[in-house]
Amino acid sequence: MKKNCFILATIAALMSFSCSKIENVTEATIPETSIQSRVQTKGVGDKTPETFVYVETNDVNPLNAIDYWLADNTTAFDYVCFFSANIHKITVDSSEQPTLYLNPELCPYLCDNGTPVTTYTDAIHDNGQEAILSVLGDWQGIGLSNMDATQQEQFAYILCCVITQCGFDGVLFDDEYSGSNAVVSGSYSGIITKFKALCPDKKVFVFDWGGTNSISSSAAGLINGVHHGYFGYYLPNSYCNIPGIGTSQWSPISLELGQTYGSNALTTIQTWASNAKNSGYGEIMFFNLRTRSEVDPLPVLNKIASGAGWLTPVTCTGGNRAQLTPVTGGCTITYEMAQNCCN
């Protein structure tokens, strides 16, 4: 049975998750190679296009993304996305309220026996990268496109609280698997707008799938990056479903790293990277980074780097960190809990 996690107010206004006991949560291998040894590390903004990698926390440790480097000590990945927290709901006084569910595999990266964890986001920051938390539907009959104005406010508040307390630099919205075909006008835009009003210093990214065509041009101006959902294709920003997204906000490349590519495909990938660089596109997206022993991403990363004109070769200092022990039942974070924590 799923156990809720209760957020308790403290004098220091820190969030407290009361979850099932986490065993072996300490990351003993954070520096497989000492992060501090790379005193000349270059990070976000030191290369164009920027790079964004999704890591499936269900079975891969997101810190594997800190182990890939260009030849000039620039990190290969600028943004590391923890994929994914889920949108759930509860009934309170006959009204449905959105909640944020951290599944058993994601939970230990954000919570340690009732205390918010920043160990993993801190390691990413120390590496010159930024950490992003993605949110995704979960067949609960609620998602980014079908919240009313009150629910939008509640969900934005929960997100802002969790992202701030757990040290994330922003959120990625993915409007899939909600389990509902209902669409509420202004829902997706409202969530983005309300989140940015609460957390103006945090970044917003969007996976261009689901109800993204309902996002207004004003909300689009608050988005840092949009990733197309057709893996293995180069799509110019004319294919973006969000009105008003410019080249600097768009990733024309979305590559699945959970597979290997033949020589012809790698040559095409190199050409895509060159086109993205020369056309002024803002991002290149990678999905599903695996452990290096399972699927080595270096052939793809080297072709991307070569096409974009970055210093090669891309190297790896590990890439095989073990997944943490899951937390039985995970954690559910409600609007009331977030209010108690973040008021």
Secondary structure as the mmCIF struct_conf table of DSSP 4:
data_model
#
loop_
_struct_conf.conf_type_id
_struct_conf.id
_struct_conf.beg_label_comp_id
_struct_conf.beg_label_asym_id
_struct_conf.beg_label_seq_id
_struct_conf.end_label_comp_id
_struct_conf.end_label_asym_id
_struct_conf.end_label_seq_id
TURN_TY1_P TURN_TY1_P1 ILE A 11 ALA A 12
BEND BEND1 SER A 20 SER A 20
HELX_LH_PP_P HELX_LH_PP_P1 LYS A 21 ILE A 22
BEND BEND2 GLU A 23 ASN A 24
BEND BEND3 THR A 26 THR A 26
TURN_TY1_P TURN_TY1_P2 ALA A 28 THR A 29
BEND BEND4 ILE A 30 ILE A 30
BEND BEND5 GLU A 32 THR A 33
HELX_RH_3T_P HELX_RH_3T_P1 ILE A 35 SER A 37
TURN_TY1_P TURN_TY1_P3 VAL A 39 GLN A 40
STRN STRN1 LYS A 42 LYS A 42
TURN_TY1_P TURN_TY1_P4 VAL A 44 GLY A 45
BEND BEND6 ASP A 46 PRO A 49
STRN STRN2 GLU A 50 GLU A 56
TURN_TY1_P TURN_TY1_P5 THR A 57 ASP A 59
BEND BEND7 VAL A 60 VAL A 60
HELX_RH_3T_P HELX_RH_3T_P2 PRO A 62 ASP A 67
STRN STRN3 TYR A 68 TRP A 69
TURN_TY1_P TURN_TY1_P6 ALA A 71 ASP A 72
BEND BEND8 ASN A 73 ASN A 73
STRN STRN4 THR A 74 THR A 75
BEND BEND9 ALA A 76 ALA A 76
BEND BEND10 ASP A 78 ASP A 78
STRN STRN5 TYR A 79 VAL A 92
TURN_TY1_P TURN_TY1_P7 ASP A 93 SER A 94
STRN STRN6 SER A 95 LEU A 102
TURN_TY1_P TURN_TY1_P8 PRO A 104 LEU A 106
HELX_RH_3T_P HELX_RH_3T_P3 CYS A 107 TYR A 109
TURN_TY1_P TURN_TY1_P9 LEU A 110 LEU A 110
STRN STRN7 CYS A 111 ASP A 112
TURN_TY1_P TURN_TY1_P10 ASN A 113 GLY A 114
STRN STRN8 THR A 115 PRO A 116
HELX_RH_AL_P HELX_RH_AL_P1 THR A 119 ASP A 126
TURN_TY1_P TURN_TY1_P11 ASN A 127 GLY A 128
STRN STRN9 GLU A 130 GLY A 137
BEND BEND11 TRP A 139 GLY A 141
TURN_TY1_P TURN_TY1_P12 LEU A 144 SER A 145
BEND BEND12 ASN A 146 ASN A 146
HELX_RH_AL_P HELX_RH_AL_P2 ALA A 149 GLN A 165
TURN_TY1_P TURN_TY1_P13 CYS A 166 GLY A 167
BEND BEND13 ASP A 169 ASP A 169
STRN STRN10 GLY A 170 ASP A 174
BEND BEND14 GLY A 179 GLY A 179
TURN_TY1_P TURN_TY1_P14 SER A 185 GLY A 186
HELX_RH_AL_P HELX_RH_AL_P3 SER A 187 LEU A 198
TURN_TY1_P TURN_TY1_P15 PRO A 200 ASP A 201
BEND BEND15 LYS A 202 LYS A 202
STRN STRN11 LYS A 203 ASP A 208
BEND BEND16 GLY A 210 GLY A 211
HELX_RH_3T_P HELX_RH_3T_P4 THR A 212 SER A 214
HELX_RH_AL_P HELX_RH_AL_P4 SER A 217 ALA A 220
TURN_TY1_P TURN_TY1_P16 GLY A 221 LEU A 222
BEND BEND17 ASN A 224 ASN A 224
STRN STRN12 GLY A 225 HIS A 228
BEND BEND18 GLY A 229 GLY A 229
TURN_TY1_P TURN_TY1_P17 PHE A 231 GLY A 232
STRN STRN13 TYR A 234 TYR A 234
HELX_RH_3T_P HELX_RH_3T_P5 ASN A 237 TYR A 239
BEND BEND19 ASN A 241 ILE A 242
TURN_TY1_P TURN_TY1_P18 PRO A 243 GLY A 244
HELX_RH_3T_P HELX_RH_3T_P6 THR A 247 GLN A 249
STRN STRN14 TRP A 250 SER A 251
BEND BEND20 PRO A 252 PRO A 252
STRN STRN15 ILE A 253 ILE A 253
STRN STRN16 SER A 254 GLU A 256
TURN_TY1_P TURN_TY1_P19 LEU A 257 GLY A 258
BEND BEND21 GLN A 259 GLN A 259
HELX_RH_AL_P HELX_RH_AL_P5 SER A 263 ASN A 278
TURN_TY1_P TURN_TY1_P20 SER A 279 GLY A 280
STRN STRN17 GLU A 283 PHE A 287
TURN_TY1_P TURN_TY1_P21 ARG A 292 GLU A 294
BEND BEND22 VAL A 295 VAL A 295
HELX_RH_AL_P HELX_RH_AL_P6 LEU A 298 ALA A 308
TURN_TY1_P TURN_TY1_P22 GLY A 309 GLY A 309
BEND BEND23 THR A 312 THR A 312
STRN STRN18 THR A 315 CYS A 316
BEND BEND24 THR A 317 THR A 317
HELX_LH_PP_P HELX_LH_PP_P2 ARG A 321 VAL A 327
TURN_TY1_P TURN_TY1_P23 THR A 328 GLY A 329
STRN STRN19 CYS A 331 ILE A 333
HELX_RH_AL_P HELX_RH_AL_P7 TYR A 335 CYS A 342
#
